[in-house]
Amino acid sequence: MAEGVKVAVVGSVCAALVGGAGYGLYNIASALSGDGGTASADHPVVKTGPPSGSEVEATTKAFFAAWEKGDAAKAATYTNFPEAAQELLTAYSGDAHIAQVHITPGTATGTTVPFTVKATVSYDGKSRPIGYASELTVVRGKSSYRPLVDWQPSVVHPQLRKGDTLTTGESAAPQIEALDRNGAVLTKEKYPSLGPVLDELRKRYGDRTGGRPGVELVIRHTGTADGEGAADTTLLTLAKGRPGKLRTTLSASAQAAAETAVRTYSESSVVAVKPSTGEVLAVANHREDGFNAAFLGELAPGSTMKIISAATLIDSGLTTASGPAPCPPSAVWQSQTFQNLKGLTPNEHATLSDSFARSCNTAFVKFADEVKVDSLTKEAQDRFGLGQNNWQVGVPSFDGRVPASGGPDTAANLIGQGQVQMSPLNMASVTATAMTGAFRQPVIVPLSLDHREPAHARGLSSSTVQQLRAMMNRTAHSGTAAGVMAGLSGDIGAKTGSAEVDGQAKSNSWFTGYRGDVAAAAMTQDGGHGIDAAGPIVARVLRSAG
């Protein structure tokens, strides 16, 4: 936003701590006060259990009426978190300049009520209508026992999250017309996954493209750990500026394939890069929270980590692709027992290539006795360019984390569990480095655009590359990835992975692979084995982009 435009911050205290969905006794006397009321001797009548249908109807009717009138203070009294509700509803009519609000409730499902909002946004003589749908839930207040709207910022607008702000004014940066590597226009409407990426590109490079700011209603997001918030999310444009053109490294065809691929599996993310240059060809997410986990996810990568682990064993002189890497039924390291996936036949005479292609956990765990605590960390940093927080992609990214952790994690890290964390972008880069031997830091806009200094790493020897490619090729043709990669022609390779997560019914599904001059990696949370979800996503991208 332009300097001088006020911004109101959404209260960040968790509503569950105040109101929640707890049920208790309903006190008539406290109905005249806030959620902190107490029983009186004159009004001992109580109600128990969840709010009734009539209570839900009466509460939402009163809440909507006050909201429509712009009476934030009164509307807030019908919620279980009145301070935060009043703050945001005040901003709604104040900083955001939203008026003439008309709310239409839908049919309740239990205590949840869907509704639509129609309103007008006005600023500096310019007005535009806005309409959207949301929902709320009515709960029993924990201390007042009143039926109350369970306060969440998403009640006001479905895209609002904890700590977000709403404001209308001159945009902080001009709009951009993002172009793919061949000049095709990339829009949020055609490529929904690119929304957060395009917002970040606009924030960083909008003022470098020769455009002119417009007037917009936006969501301004909470600041991150480094003090910099995510890019504004535009909800409505009141006056168009002049967009500037911004060339990216993306490929419209690869992006289309990635968008289609992740749509099949919820909570999925995928990235494709060009190994010969490090250019990002596609980035797509299909997530409930809209988070760009493809670039910013921080999750254990499971057995896809064995690409780096195998390179570590080879570069440390502990074995070779054709050297020994026995696969026992179990392995113990510092009192922790590691198992293989169910159905994997033990092989005490296995080579590293055998154990890699079959994704034998115990073969890698057995080497925990021989590797140094920091061997995997140094390999990841020095050879693959990971874990030093210095990537300059062009938009925010996570650079991977491979800590030199001792104890049981020394073994767990070798199989992509323990304290190792990666994003699909990281694993696509790992695959690209394994293919070419050179670490080329991924980029989504040219480094020359703002003279960014990319991260550097010395890469891999030709011998290590030859062995890694042979093992990944074998995995794609006759190993754990064979079924998924079947039908893909040309030079191909892959590695499957699954990472167990406490509290999840299924493991996270991971898969990374290459075909020609394209490397791709995907992750599906709660997706199962690598071939169950992430594998088909990667295969579809490679089939279209290779």
CORJOHU-V945642 format. One record per run of one state. SS is the DSSP state (helix for helix, strand for strand, loop for the rest). FROM is the first residue (numbers start at 1). TO is the last residue. If there is no record, write none. Layout:
ss=<SS & SS>
from=<FROM & FROM>
to=<TO & TO>
This chain:
ss=<loop & strand & loop & helix & loop & helix & loop & strand & loop & strand & loop & helix & loop & helix & loop & strand & loop & helix & loop & strand & loop & strand & loop & strand & loop & strand & loop & strand & loop & helix & loop & strand & loop & strand & loop & strand & loop & helix & loop & strand & loop & strand & loop & strand & loop & strand & loop & strand & loop & strand & loop & strand & loop & helix & loop & strand & loop & strand & loop & helix & loop & strand & loop & helix & loop & strand & loop & strand & loop & strand & loop & strand & loop & strand & loop & strand & helix & loop & helix & loop & helix & loop & strand & loop & helix & loop & strand & loop & helix & loop & strand & loop & helix & loop & helix & loop & helix & loop & strand & loop & strand & loop & strand & loop & helix & loop>
from=<1 & 8 & 10 & 15 & 18 & 29 & 33 & 40 & 41 & 43 & 44 & 53 & 70 & 72 & 77 & 79 & 80 & 82 & 94 & 98 & 106 & 109 & 110 & 112 & 124 & 126 & 141 & 147 & 150 & 153 & 156 & 165 & 171 & 176 & 180 & 185 & 187 & 192 & 209 & 212 & 213 & 215 & 221 & 223 & 224 & 229 & 230 & 233 & 240 & 242 & 243 & 244 & 248 & 252 & 264 & 268 & 275 & 279 & 287 & 293 & 297 & 299 & 300 & 302 & 316 & 324 & 325 & 327 & 328 & 330 & 334 & 336 & 340 & 347 & 348 & 351 & 352 & 358 & 361 & 370 & 375 & 384 & 401 & 402 & 408 & 415 & 421 & 423 & 424 & 437 & 443 & 444 & 447 & 450 & 462 & 479 & 482 & 486 & 492 & 500 & 508 & 516 & 518 & 525 & 534 & 546>
to=<7 & 9 & 14 & 17 & 28 & 32 & 39 & 40 & 42 & 43 & 52 & 69 & 71 & 76 & 78 & 79 & 81 & 93 & 97 & 105 & 108 & 109 & 111 & 123 & 125 & 140 & 146 & 149 & 152 & 155 & 164 & 170 & 175 & 179 & 184 & 186 & 191 & 208 & 211 & 212 & 214 & 220 & 222 & 223 & 228 & 229 & 232 & 239 & 241 & 242 & 243 & 247 & 251 & 263 & 267 & 274 & 278 & 286 & 292 & 296 & 298 & 299 & 301 & 315 & 323 & 324 & 326 & 327 & 329 & 333 & 335 & 339 & 346 & 347 & 350 & 351 & 357 & 360 & 369 & 374 & 383 & 400 & 401 & 407 & 414 & 420 & 422 & 423 & 436 & 442 & 443 & 446 & 449 & 461 & 478 & 481 & 485 & 491 & 499 & 507 & 515 & 517 & 524 & 533 & 545 & 546>
